[in-house]
Amino acid sequence: TSKIHVCVDGHGLPLSVLVTAGQCSDAAHVGQLLDAIDVPRPSRGRPRKRPSSVRVDRAYGARHYRQQIQA
């Protein structure tokens, strides 16, 4: 089996997608999922790599995962 992890913006548009084995933890790949974000800026400049805020479910509540999200 496999799991599809998706990071979306406030309108539900996908920012990054990651497919993993079905047996692994949802939160184990949060760093990879956030690192895959590449949002072009409307003007000149480097693309945004991290969102200004993140909403996640309870699986991401451990300190280790919160630190990855805040990094």
PQR file of N, CA, C, O and H, with PARSE charges and radii, in Angstrom:
ATOM      1  N   THR A   1       0.835  -1.184   0.000 -0.4000 1.5000
ATOM      2  CA  THR A   1       0.000   0.000   0.000 -0.0000 2.0000
ATOM      3  C   THR A   1       0.878   1.245   0.000  0.5500 1.7000
ATOM      4  O   THR A   1       2.080   1.167   0.253 -0.5500 1.4000
ATOM      5  N   SER A   2       0.281   2.366  -0.279 -0.4000 1.5000
ATOM      6  CA  SER A   2       1.032   3.619  -0.281 -0.0000 2.0000
ATOM      7  C   SER A   2       0.155   4.735   0.270  0.5500 1.7000
ATOM      8  O   SER A   2      -1.070   4.628   0.308 -0.5500 1.4000
ATOM      9  H   SER A   2      -0.696   2.429  -0.484  0.4000 1.0000
ATOM     10  N   LYS A   3       0.811   5.804   0.694 -0.4000 1.5000
ATOM     11  CA  LYS A   3       0.125   7.004   1.179 -0.0000 2.0000
ATOM     12  C   LYS A   3       0.522   8.170   0.293  0.5500 1.7000
ATOM     13  O   LYS A   3       1.665   8.273  -0.151 -0.5500 1.4000
ATOM     14  H   LYS A   3       1.807   5.891   0.663  0.4000 1.0000
ATOM     15  N   ILE A   4      -0.423   9.029   0.049 -0.4000 1.5000
ATOM     16  CA  ILE A   4      -0.156  10.247  -0.707 -0.0000 2.0000
ATOM     17  C   ILE A   4      -0.283  11.413   0.267  0.5500 1.7000
ATOM     18  O   ILE A   4      -1.360  11.665   0.808 -0.5500 1.4000
ATOM     19  H   ILE A   4      -1.352   8.945   0.410  0.4000 1.0000
ATOM     20  N   HIS A   5       0.822  12.123   0.486 -0.4000 1.5000
ATOM     21  CA  HIS A   5       0.858  13.287   1.371 -0.0000 2.0000
ATOM     22  C   HIS A   5       0.808  14.527   0.484  0.5500 1.7000
ATOM     23  O   HIS A   5       1.583  14.642  -0.466 -0.5500 1.4000
ATOM     24  H   HIS A   5       1.696  11.918   0.046  0.4000 1.0000
ATOM     25  N   VAL A   6      -0.087  15.441   0.785 -0.4000 1.5000
ATOM     26  CA  VAL A   6      -0.256  16.636  -0.038 -0.0000 2.0000
ATOM     27  C   VAL A   6      -0.241  17.870   0.857  0.5500 1.7000
ATOM     28  O   VAL A   6      -0.898  17.905   1.897 -0.5500 1.4000
ATOM     29  H   VAL A   6      -0.716  15.347   1.557  0.4000 1.0000
ATOM     30  N   CYS A   7       0.512  18.871   0.443 -0.4000 1.5000
ATOM     31  CA  CYS A   7       0.529  20.166   1.109 -0.0000 2.0000
ATOM     32  C   CYS A   7      -0.219  21.128   0.182  0.5500 1.7000
ATOM     33  O   CYS A   7       0.153  21.282  -0.981 -0.5500 1.4000
ATOM     34  H   CYS A   7       1.047  18.842  -0.402  0.4000 1.0000
ATOM     35  N   VAL A   8      -1.270  21.774   0.693 -0.4000 1.5000
ATOM     36  CA  VAL A   8      -2.086  22.661  -0.134 -0.0000 2.0000
ATOM     37  C   VAL A   8      -2.086  24.073   0.433  0.5500 1.7000
ATOM     38  O   VAL A   8      -1.772  24.283   1.605 -0.5500 1.4000
ATOM     39  H   VAL A   8      -1.572  21.649   1.638  0.4000 1.0000
ATOM     40  N   ASP A   9      -2.440  25.030  -0.403 -0.4000 1.5000
ATOM     41  CA  ASP A   9      -2.553  26.406   0.072 -0.0000 2.0000
ATOM     42  C   ASP A   9      -3.958  26.640   0.628  0.5500 1.7000
ATOM     43  O   ASP A   9      -4.747  25.700   0.731 -0.5500 1.4000
ATOM     44  H   ASP A   9      -2.695  24.859  -1.354  0.4000 1.0000
ATOM     45  N   GLY A  10      -4.270  27.862   0.981 -0.4000 1.5000
ATOM     46  CA  GLY A  10      -5.558  28.193   1.574 -0.0000 2.0000
ATOM     47  C   GLY A  10      -6.748  27.983   0.656  0.5500 1.7000
ATOM     48  O   GLY A  10      -7.889  27.951   1.117 -0.5500 1.4000
ATOM     49  H   GLY A  10      -3.630  28.626   0.897  0.4000 1.0000
ATOM     50  N   HIS A  11      -6.495  27.839  -0.638 -0.4000 1.5000
ATOM     51  CA  HIS A  11      -7.563  27.608  -1.606 -0.0000 2.0000
ATOM     52  C   HIS A  11      -7.657  26.141  -2.014  0.5500 1.7000
ATOM     53  O   HIS A  11      -8.461  25.783  -2.874 -0.5500 1.4000
ATOM     54  H   HIS A  11      -5.568  27.865  -1.012  0.4000 1.0000
ATOM     55  N   GLY A  12      -6.834  25.291  -1.396 -0.4000 1.5000
ATOM     56  CA  GLY A  12      -6.850  23.867  -1.718 -0.0000 2.0000
ATOM     57  C   GLY A  12      -5.995  23.483  -2.911  0.5500 1.7000
ATOM     58  O   GLY A  12      -6.048  22.338  -3.360 -0.5500 1.4000
ATOM     59  H   GLY A  12      -6.181  25.581  -0.697  0.4000 1.0000
ATOM     60  N   LEU A  13      -5.211  24.411  -3.432 -0.4000 1.5000
ATOM     61  CA  LEU A  13      -4.335  24.103  -4.561 -0.0000 2.0000
ATOM     62  C   LEU A  13      -3.065  23.430  -4.050  0.5500 1.7000
ATOM     63  O   LEU A  13      -2.463  23.905  -3.087 -0.5500 1.4000
ATOM     64  H   LEU A  13      -5.169  25.341  -3.067  0.4000 1.0000
ATOM     65  N   PRO A  14      -2.651  22.336  -4.675 -0.5600 1.5000
ATOM     66  CA  PRO A  14      -1.476  21.604  -4.184  0.2800 2.0000
ATOM     67  C   PRO A  14      -0.179  22.394  -4.356  0.5500 1.7000
ATOM     68  O   PRO A  14       0.081  22.966  -5.414 -0.5500 1.4000
ATOM     69  N   LEU A  15       0.631  22.411  -3.286 -0.4000 1.5000
ATOM     70  CA  LEU A  15       1.951  23.038  -3.317 -0.0000 2.0000
ATOM     71  C   LEU A  15       3.049  21.992  -3.440  0.5500 1.7000
ATOM     72  O   LEU A  15       4.078  22.241  -4.068 -0.5500 1.4000
ATOM     73  H   LEU A  15       0.419  21.946  -2.427  0.4000 1.0000
ATOM     74  N   SER A  16       2.834  20.819  -2.842 -0.4000 1.5000
ATOM     75  CA  SER A  16       3.784  19.715  -2.959 -0.0000 2.0000
ATOM     76  C   SER A  16       3.058  18.404  -2.700  0.5500 1.7000
ATOM     77  O   SER A  16       2.055  18.361  -1.986 -0.5500 1.4000
ATOM     78  H   SER A  16       1.998  20.617  -2.332  0.4000 1.0000
ATOM     79  N   VAL A  17       3.585  17.334  -3.295 -0.4000 1.5000
ATOM     80  CA  VAL A  17       3.005  16.000  -3.171 -0.0000 2.0000
ATOM     81  C   VAL A  17       4.129  15.021  -2.912  0.5500 1.7000
ATOM     82  O   VAL A  17       5.198  15.117  -3.514 -0.5500 1.4000
ATOM     83  H   VAL A  17       4.399  17.369  -3.874  0.4000 1.0000
ATOM     84  N   LEU A  18       3.887  14.073  -2.012 -0.4000 1.5000
ATOM     85  CA  LEU A  18       4.879  13.054  -1.672 -0.0000 2.0000
ATOM     86  C   LEU A  18       4.157  11.725  -1.520  0.5500 1.7000
ATOM     87  O   LEU A  18       3.145  11.649  -0.823 -0.5500 1.4000
ATOM     88  H   LEU A  18       3.018  13.994  -1.523  0.4000 1.0000
ATOM     89  N   VAL A  19       4.665  10.669  -2.166 -0.4000 1.5000
ATOM     90  CA  VAL A  19       4.102   9.328  -2.052 -0.0000 2.0000
ATOM     91  C   VAL A  19       5.068   8.487  -1.234  0.5500 1.7000
ATOM     92  O   VAL A  19       6.255   8.421  -1.551 -0.5500 1.4000
ATOM     93  H   VAL A  19       5.488  10.731  -2.732  0.4000 1.0000
ATOM     94  N   THR A  20       4.562   7.834  -0.169 -0.4000 1.5000
ATOM     95  CA  THR A  20       5.390   7.012   0.711 -0.0000 2.0000
ATOM     96  C   THR A  20       4.736   5.648   0.899  0.5500 1.7000
ATOM     97  O   THR A  20       3.605   5.420   0.469 -0.5500 1.4000
ATOM     98  H   THR A  20       3.598   7.888   0.089  0.4000 1.0000
ATOM     99  N   ALA A  21       5.466   4.754   1.546 -0.4000 1.5000
ATOM    100  CA  ALA A  21       4.920   3.448   1.891 -0.0000 2.0000
ATOM    101  C   ALA A  21       3.757   3.629   2.859  0.5500 1.7000
ATOM    102  O   ALA A  21       3.772   4.541   3.686 -0.5500 1.4000
ATOM    103  H   ALA A  21       6.385   4.939   1.895  0.4000 1.0000
ATOM    104  N   GLY A  22       2.765   2.777   2.760 -0.4000 1.5000
ATOM    105  CA  GLY A  22       1.575   2.900   3.584 -0.0000 2.0000
ATOM    106  C   GLY A  22       1.806   2.664   5.059  0.5500 1.7000
ATOM    107  O   GLY A  22       0.998   3.091   5.884 -0.5500 1.4000
ATOM    108  H   GLY A  22       2.753   2.036   2.089  0.4000 1.0000
ATOM    109  N   GLN A  23       2.897   1.990   5.413 -0.4000 1.5000
ATOM    110  CA  GLN A  23       3.146   1.646   6.806 -0.0000 2.0000
ATOM    111  C   GLN A  23       3.865   2.743   7.578  0.5500 1.7000
ATOM    112  O   GLN A  23       3.917   2.677   8.806 -0.5500 1.4000
ATOM    113  H   GLN A  23       3.553   1.644   4.743  0.4000 1.0000
ATOM    114  N   CYS A  24       4.413   3.734   6.919 -0.4000 1.5000
ATOM    115  CA  CYS A  24       5.189   4.755   7.632 -0.0000 2.0000
ATOM    116  C   CYS A  24       4.261   5.819   8.226  0.5500 1.7000
ATOM    117  O   CYS A  24       3.128   6.004   7.782 -0.5500 1.4000
ATOM    118  H   CYS A  24       4.371   3.788   5.921  0.4000 1.0000
ATOM    119  N   SER A  25       4.773   6.500   9.230 -0.4000 1.5000
ATOM    120  CA  SER A  25       4.016   7.528   9.937 -0.0000 2.0000
ATOM    121  C   SER A  25       3.707   8.702   9.019  0.5500 1.7000
ATOM    122  O   SER A  25       4.511   9.056   8.156 -0.5500 1.4000
ATOM    123  H   SER A  25       5.693   6.350   9.591  0.4000 1.0000
ATOM    124  N   ASP A  26       2.546   9.298   9.210 -0.4000 1.5000
ATOM    125  CA  ASP A  26       2.188  10.488   8.432 -0.0000 2.0000
ATOM    126  C   ASP A  26       3.171  11.622   8.679  0.5500 1.7000
ATOM    127  O   ASP A  26       3.582  12.310   7.745 -0.5500 1.4000
ATOM    128  H   ASP A  26       1.893   9.010   9.911  0.4000 1.0000
ATOM    129  N   ALA A  27       3.540  11.811   9.923 -0.4000 1.5000
ATOM    130  CA  ALA A  27       4.369  12.947  10.300 -0.0000 2.0000
ATOM    131  C   ALA A  27       5.851  12.740  10.009  0.5500 1.7000
ATOM    132  O   ALA A  27       6.621  13.699  10.067 -0.5500 1.4000
ATOM    133  H   ALA A  27       3.205  11.252  10.681  0.4000 1.0000
ATOM    134  N   ALA A  28       6.268  11.525   9.701 -0.4000 1.5000
ATOM    135  CA  ALA A  28       7.692  11.243   9.509 -0.0000 2.0000
ATOM    136  C   ALA A  28       8.291  11.981   8.315  0.5500 1.7000
ATOM    137  O   ALA A  28       9.504  12.184   8.267 -0.5500 1.4000
ATOM    138  H   ALA A  28       5.643  10.746   9.655  0.4000 1.0000
ATOM    139  N   HIS A  29       7.480  12.378   7.371 -0.4000 1.5000
ATOM    140  CA  HIS A  29       7.991  12.995   6.143 -0.0000 2.0000
ATOM    141  C   HIS A  29       7.597  14.460   6.010  0.5500 1.7000
ATOM    142  O   HIS A  29       7.611  15.012   4.910 -0.5500 1.4000
ATOM    143  H   HIS A  29       6.495  12.213   7.410  0.4000 1.0000
ATOM    144  N   VAL A  30       7.250  15.085   7.117 -0.4000 1.5000
ATOM    145  CA  VAL A  30       6.810  16.479   7.059 -0.0000 2.0000
ATOM    146  C   VAL A  30       7.910  17.389   6.515  0.5500 1.7000
ATOM    147  O   VAL A  30       7.617  18.326   5.773 -0.5500 1.4000
ATOM    148  H   VAL A  30       7.239  14.636   8.011  0.4000 1.0000
ATOM    149  N   GLY A  31       9.159  17.133   6.868 -0.4000 1.5000
ATOM    150  CA  GLY A  31      10.267  17.950   6.371 -0.0000 2.0000
ATOM    151  C   GLY A  31      10.405  17.869   4.867  0.5500 1.7000
ATOM    152  O   GLY A  31      10.583  18.889   4.202 -0.5500 1.4000
ATOM    153  H   GLY A  31       9.397  16.371   7.471  0.4000 1.0000
ATOM    154  N   GLN A  32      10.324  16.660   4.321 -0.4000 1.5000
ATOM    155  CA  GLN A  32      10.417  16.478   2.870 -0.0000 2.0000
ATOM    156  C   GLN A  32       9.256  17.162   2.160  0.5500 1.7000
ATOM    157  O   GLN A  32       9.435  17.779   1.110 -0.5500 1.4000
ATOM    158  H   GLN A  32      10.179  15.831   4.861  0.4000 1.0000
ATOM    159  N   LEU A  33       8.080  17.049   2.736 -0.4000 1.5000
ATOM    160  CA  LEU A  33       6.903  17.648   2.121 -0.0000 2.0000
ATOM    161  C   LEU A  33       7.026  19.170   2.079  0.5500 1.7000
ATOM    162  O   LEU A  33       6.714  19.787   1.061 -0.5500 1.4000
ATOM    163  H   LEU A  33       7.935  16.547   3.589  0.4000 1.0000
ATOM    164  N   LEU A  34       7.478  19.779   3.177 -0.4000 1.5000
ATOM    165  CA  LEU A  34       7.642  21.233   3.212 -0.0000 2.0000
ATOM    166  C   LEU A  34       8.803  21.692   2.338  0.5500 1.7000
ATOM    167  O   LEU A  34       8.728  22.758   1.726 -0.5500 1.4000
ATOM    168  H   LEU A  34       7.731  19.278   4.005  0.4000 1.0000
ATOM    169  N   ASP A  35       9.882  20.900   2.267 -0.4000 1.5000
ATOM    170  CA  ASP A  35      11.026  21.271   1.434 -0.0000 2.0000
ATOM    171  C   ASP A  35      10.688  21.245  -0.053  0.5500 1.7000
ATOM    172  O   ASP A  35      11.358  21.906  -0.847 -0.5500 1.4000
ATOM    173  H   ASP A  35       9.943  20.034   2.764  0.4000 1.0000
ATOM    174  N   ALA A  36       9.670  20.500  -0.438 -0.4000 1.5000
ATOM    175  CA  ALA A  36       9.286  20.398  -1.846 -0.0000 2.0000
ATOM    176  C   ALA A  36       8.452  21.588  -2.317  0.5500 1.7000
ATOM    177  O   ALA A  36       8.172  21.705  -3.510 -0.5500 1.4000
ATOM    178  H   ALA A  36       9.126  19.963   0.207  0.4000 1.0000
ATOM    179  N   ILE A  37       8.052  22.469  -1.404 -0.4000 1.5000
ATOM    180  CA  ILE A  37       7.250  23.639  -1.786 -0.0000 2.0000
ATOM    181  C   ILE A  37       8.117  24.609  -2.579  0.5500 1.7000
ATOM    182  O   ILE A  37       9.243  24.915  -2.187 -0.5500 1.4000
ATOM    183  H   ILE A  37       8.280  22.373  -0.435  0.4000 1.0000
ATOM    184  N   ASP A  38       7.585  25.084  -3.689 -0.4000 1.5000
ATOM    185  CA  ASP A  38       8.287  26.034  -4.546 -0.0000 2.0000
ATOM    186  C   ASP A  38       7.238  26.944  -5.179  0.5500 1.7000
ATOM    187  O   ASP A  38       6.747  26.666  -6.273 -0.5500 1.4000
ATOM    188  H   ASP A  38       6.671  24.835  -4.008  0.4000 1.0000
ATOM    189  N   VAL A  39       6.901  28.024  -4.492 -0.4000 1.5000
ATOM    190  CA  VAL A  39       5.850  28.929  -4.954 -0.0000 2.0000
ATOM    191  C   VAL A  39       6.487  30.164  -5.573  0.5500 1.7000
ATOM    192  O   VAL A  39       7.162  30.920  -4.875 -0.5500 1.4000
ATOM    193  H   VAL A  39       7.300  28.250  -3.603  0.4000 1.0000
ATOM    194  N   PRO A  40       6.284  30.386  -6.883 -0.5600 1.5000
ATOM    195  CA  PRO A  40       6.862  31.573  -7.512  0.2800 2.0000
ATOM    196  C   PRO A  40       6.244  32.850  -6.951  0.5500 1.7000
ATOM    197  O   PRO A  40       5.052  32.895  -6.646 -0.5500 1.4000
ATOM    198  N   ARG A  41       7.053  33.864  -6.823 -0.4000 1.5000
ATOM    199  CA  ARG A  41       6.559  35.169  -6.369 -0.0000 2.0000
ATOM    200  C   ARG A  41       5.940  35.903  -7.563  0.5500 1.7000
ATOM    201  O   ARG A  41       6.382  35.721  -8.697 -0.5500 1.4000
ATOM    202  H   ARG A  41       8.021  33.827  -7.071  0.4000 1.0000
ATOM    203  N   PRO A  42       4.919  36.731  -7.312 -0.5600 1.5000
ATOM    204  CA  PRO A  42       4.310  37.465  -8.423  0.2800 2.0000
ATOM    205  C   PRO A  42       5.269  38.473  -9.048  0.5500 1.7000
ATOM    206  O   PRO A  42       5.138  38.816 -10.223 -0.5500 1.4000
ATOM    207  N   SER A  43       6.227  38.944  -8.264 -0.4000 1.5000
ATOM    208  CA  SER A  43       7.228  39.864  -8.804 -0.0000 2.0000
ATOM    209  C   SER A  43       8.566  39.132  -8.866  0.5500 1.7000
ATOM    210  O   SER A  43       8.605  37.904  -8.793 -0.5500 1.4000
ATOM    211  H   SER A  43       6.334  38.666  -7.309  0.4000 1.0000
ATOM    212  N   ARG A  44       9.620  39.849  -8.995 -0.4000 1.5000
ATOM    213  CA  ARG A  44      10.949  39.246  -9.055 -0.0000 2.0000
ATOM    214  C   ARG A  44      11.351  38.713  -7.691  0.5500 1.7000
ATOM    215  O   ARG A  44      10.828  39.140  -6.661 -0.5500 1.4000
ATOM    216  H   ARG A  44       9.589  40.847  -9.055  0.4000 1.0000
ATOM    217  N   GLY A  45      12.277  37.783  -7.699 -0.4000 1.5000
ATOM    218  CA  GLY A  45      12.776  37.241  -6.445 -0.0000 2.0000
ATOM    219  C   GLY A  45      12.714  35.727  -6.416  0.5500 1.7000
ATOM    220  O   GLY A  45      12.115  35.078  -7.274 -0.5500 1.4000
ATOM    221  H   GLY A  45      12.702  37.436  -8.535  0.4000 1.0000
ATOM    222  N   ARG A  46      13.355  35.199  -5.399 -0.4000 1.5000
ATOM    223  CA  ARG A  46      13.380  33.746  -5.244 -0.0000 2.0000
ATOM    224  C   ARG A  46      11.991  33.225  -4.885  0.5500 1.7000
ATOM    225  O   ARG A  46      11.214  33.923  -4.234 -0.5500 1.4000
ATOM    226  H   ARG A  46      13.842  35.727  -4.702  0.4000 1.0000
ATOM    227  N   PRO A  47      11.679  32.003  -5.307 -0.5600 1.5000
ATOM    228  CA  PRO A  47      10.389  31.420  -4.924  0.2800 2.0000
ATOM    229  C   PRO A  47      10.313  31.193  -3.418  0.5500 1.7000
ATOM    230  O   PRO A  47      11.334  30.966  -2.769 -0.5500 1.4000
ATOM    231  N   ARG A  48       9.122  31.254  -2.871 -0.4000 1.5000
ATOM    232  CA  ARG A  48       8.923  30.953  -1.448 -0.0000 2.0000
ATOM    233  C   ARG A  48       9.101  29.465  -1.240  0.5500 1.7000
ATOM    234  O   ARG A  48       8.607  28.650  -2.019 -0.5500 1.4000
ATOM    235  H   ARG A  48       8.292  31.439  -3.398  0.4000 1.0000
ATOM    236  N   LYS A  49       9.814  29.117  -0.176 -0.4000 1.5000
ATOM    237  CA  LYS A  49      10.053  27.716   0.131 -0.0000 2.0000
ATOM    238  C   LYS A  49       9.249  27.249   1.334  0.5500 1.7000
ATOM    239  O   LYS A  49       8.971  26.056   1.457 -0.5500 1.4000
ATOM    240  H   LYS A  49      10.216  29.779   0.458  0.4000 1.0000
ATOM    241  N   ARG A  50       8.872  28.153   2.217 -0.4000 1.5000
ATOM    242  CA  ARG A  50       8.113  27.782   3.412 -0.0000 2.0000
ATOM    243  C   ARG A  50       6.906  28.701   3.543  0.5500 1.7000
ATOM    244  O   ARG A  50       7.012  29.902   3.292 -0.5500 1.4000
ATOM    245  H   ARG A  50       9.098  29.122   2.117  0.4000 1.0000
ATOM    246  N   PRO A  51       5.769  28.154   3.930 -0.5600 1.5000
ATOM    247  CA  PRO A  51       4.592  29.004   4.139  0.2800 2.0000
ATOM    248  C   PRO A  51       4.737  29.836   5.409  0.5500 1.7000
ATOM    249  O   PRO A  51       5.519  29.489   6.295 -0.5500 1.4000
ATOM    250  N   SER A  52       3.993  30.923   5.497 -0.4000 1.5000
ATOM    251  CA  SER A  52       4.055  31.765   6.694 -0.0000 2.0000
ATOM    252  C   SER A  52       3.318  31.127   7.867  0.5500 1.7000
ATOM    253  O   SER A  52       3.629  31.423   9.021 -0.5500 1.4000
ATOM    254  H   SER A  52       3.358  31.204   4.778  0.4000 1.0000
ATOM    255  N   SER A  53       2.357  30.266   7.596 -0.4000 1.5000
ATOM    256  CA  SER A  53       1.673  29.528   8.661 -0.0000 2.0000
ATOM    257  C   SER A  53       1.329  28.131   8.155  0.5500 1.7000
ATOM    258  O   SER A  53       1.185  27.907   6.953 -0.5500 1.4000
ATOM    259  H   SER A  53       2.104  30.026   6.658  0.4000 1.0000
ATOM    260  N   VAL A  54       1.199  27.198   9.096 -0.4000 1.5000
ATOM    261  CA  VAL A  54       0.919  25.804   8.760 -0.0000 2.0000
ATOM    262  C   VAL A  54      -0.165  25.296   9.701  0.5500 1.7000
ATOM    263  O   VAL A  54      -0.117  25.555  10.903 -0.5500 1.4000
ATOM    264  H   VAL A  54       1.316  27.380  10.072  0.4000 1.0000
ATOM    265  N   ARG A  55      -1.132  24.579   9.164 -0.4000 1.5000
ATOM    266  CA  ARG A  55      -2.154  23.910   9.977 -0.0000 2.0000
ATOM    267  C   ARG A  55      -2.016  22.415   9.739  0.5500 1.7000
ATOM    268  O   ARG A  55      -2.018  21.949   8.599 -0.5500 1.4000
ATOM    269  H   ARG A  55      -1.171  24.369   8.187  0.4000 1.0000
ATOM    270  N   VAL A  56      -1.898  21.681  10.820 -0.4000 1.5000
ATOM    271  CA  VAL A  56      -1.704  20.231  10.730 -0.0000 2.0000
ATOM    272  C   VAL A  56      -2.621  19.531  11.729  0.5500 1.7000
ATOM    273  O   VAL A  56      -3.216  20.171  12.597 -0.5500 1.4000
ATOM    274  H   VAL A  56      -1.896  22.059  11.746  0.4000 1.0000
ATOM    275  N   ASP A  57      -2.728  18.203  11.596 -0.4000 1.5000
ATOM    276  CA  ASP A  57      -3.540  17.466  12.559 -0.0000 2.0000
ATOM    277  C   ASP A  57      -2.694  17.014  13.744  0.5500 1.7000
ATOM    278  O   ASP A  57      -1.504  17.318  13.825 -0.5500 1.4000
ATOM    279  H   ASP A  57      -2.245  17.683  10.891  0.4000 1.0000
ATOM    280  N   ARG A  58      -3.311  16.300  14.640 -0.4000 1.5000
ATOM    281  CA  ARG A  58      -2.678  15.937  15.906 -0.0000 2.0000
ATOM    282  C   ARG A  58      -1.430  15.067  15.737  0.5500 1.7000
ATOM    283  O   ARG A  58      -0.567  15.065  16.615 -0.5500 1.4000
ATOM    284  H   ARG A  58      -4.278  16.053  14.574  0.4000 1.0000
ATOM    285  N   ALA A  59      -1.315  14.340  14.648 -0.4000 1.5000
ATOM    286  CA  ALA A  59      -0.155  13.476  14.416 -0.0000 2.0000
ATOM    287  C   ALA A  59       1.149  14.270  14.374  0.5500 1.7000
ATOM    288  O   ALA A  59       2.220  13.708  14.598 -0.5500 1.4000
ATOM    289  H   ALA A  59      -2.015  14.341  13.934  0.4000 1.0000
ATOM    290  N   TYR A  60       1.070  15.556  14.093 -0.4000 1.5000
ATOM    291  CA  TYR A  60       2.256  16.396  13.979 -0.0000 2.0000
ATOM    292  C   TYR A  60       2.545  17.172  15.265  0.5500 1.7000
ATOM    293  O   TYR A  60       3.344  18.108  15.238 -0.5500 1.4000
ATOM    294  H   TYR A  60       0.199  16.013  13.911  0.4000 1.0000
ATOM    295  N   GLY A  61       1.925  16.815  16.379 -0.4000 1.5000
ATOM    296  CA  GLY A  61       2.039  17.567  17.616 -0.0000 2.0000
ATOM    297  C   GLY A  61       3.312  17.347  18.409  0.5500 1.7000
ATOM    298  O   GLY A  61       3.611  18.142  19.300 -0.5500 1.4000
ATOM    299  H   GLY A  61       1.277  16.054  16.401  0.4000 1.0000
ATOM    300  N   ALA A  62       4.074  16.301  18.124 -0.4000 1.5000
ATOM    301  CA  ALA A  62       5.300  16.032  18.878 -0.0000 2.0000
ATOM    302  C   ALA A  62       6.323  17.143  18.645  0.5500 1.7000
ATOM    303  O   ALA A  62       6.346  17.762  17.582 -0.5500 1.4000
ATOM    304  H   ALA A  62       3.831  15.655  17.400  0.4000 1.0000
ATOM    305  N   ARG A  63       7.156  17.386  19.634 -0.4000 1.5000
ATOM    306  CA  ARG A  63       8.146  18.465  19.571 -0.0000 2.0000
ATOM    307  C   ARG A  63       9.033  18.351  18.328  0.5500 1.7000
ATOM    308  O   ARG A  63       9.307  19.352  17.665 -0.5500 1.4000
ATOM    309  H   ARG A  63       7.137  16.883  20.498  0.4000 1.0000
ATOM    310  N   HIS A  64       9.475  17.142  18.017 -0.4000 1.5000
ATOM    311  CA  HIS A  64      10.358  16.927  16.865 -0.0000 2.0000
ATOM    312  C   HIS A  64       9.701  17.432  15.576  0.5500 1.7000
ATOM    313  O   HIS A  64      10.350  18.104  14.774 -0.5500 1.4000
ATOM    314  H   HIS A  64       9.252  16.330  18.556  0.4000 1.0000
ATOM    315  N   TYR A  65       8.431  17.115  15.376 -0.4000 1.5000
ATOM    316  CA  TYR A  65       7.736  17.539  14.161 -0.0000 2.0000
ATOM    317  C   TYR A  65       7.460  19.037  14.167  0.5500 1.7000
ATOM    318  O   TYR A  65       7.551  19.685  13.125 -0.5500 1.4000
ATOM    319  H   TYR A  65       7.903  16.570  16.027  0.4000 1.0000
ATOM    320  N   ARG A  66       7.127  19.593  15.322 -0.4000 1.5000
ATOM    321  CA  ARG A  66       6.919  21.045  15.406 -0.0000 2.0000
ATOM    322  C   ARG A  66       8.196  21.795  15.054  0.5500 1.7000
ATOM    323  O   ARG A  66       8.143  22.835  14.397 -0.5500 1.4000
ATOM    324  H   ARG A  66       7.054  19.067  16.169  0.4000 1.0000
ATOM    325  N   GLN A  67       9.350  21.273  15.486 -0.4000 1.5000
ATOM    326  CA  GLN A  67      10.629  21.920  15.168 -0.0000 2.0000
ATOM    327  C   GLN A  67      10.903  21.863  13.671  0.5500 1.7000
ATOM    328  O   GLN A  67      11.410  22.831  13.105 -0.5500 1.4000
ATOM    329  H   GLN A  67       9.393  20.429  16.020  0.4000 1.0000
ATOM    330  N   GLN A  68      10.580  20.749  13.018 -0.4000 1.5000
ATOM    331  CA  GLN A  68      10.768  20.649  11.570 -0.0000 2.0000
ATOM    332  C   GLN A  68       9.887  21.653  10.840  0.5500 1.7000
ATOM    333  O   GLN A  68      10.320  22.284   9.875 -0.5500 1.4000
ATOM    334  H   GLN A  68      10.168  19.963  13.478  0.4000 1.0000
ATOM    335  N   ILE A  69       8.660  21.798  11.301 -0.4000 1.5000
ATOM    336  CA  ILE A  69       7.732  22.720  10.650 -0.0000 2.0000
ATOM    337  C   ILE A  69       8.179  24.166  10.840  0.5500 1.7000
ATOM    338  O   ILE A  69       8.056  24.971   9.917 -0.5500 1.4000
ATOM    339  H   ILE A  69       8.308  21.286  12.084  0.4000 1.0000
ATOM    340  N   GLN A  70       8.697  24.512  12.023 -0.4000 1.5000
ATOM    341  CA  GLN A  70       9.115  25.880  12.315 -0.0000 2.0000
ATOM    342  C   GLN A  70      10.455  26.233  11.690  0.5500 1.7000
ATOM    343  O   GLN A  70      10.762  27.416  11.545 -0.5500 1.4000
ATOM    344  H   GLN A  70       8.797  23.858  12.773  0.4000 1.0000
ATOM    345  N   ALA A  71      11.262  25.247  11.314 -0.4000 1.5000
ATOM    346  CA  ALA A  71      12.607  25.509  10.765 -0.0000 2.0000
ATOM    347  C   ALA A  71      12.536  26.198   9.427  0.5500 1.7000
ATOM    348  O   ALA A  71      13.571  26.490   8.828 -0.5500 1.4000
ATOM    349  H   ALA A  71      11.013  24.286  11.431  0.4000 1.0000
TER
END
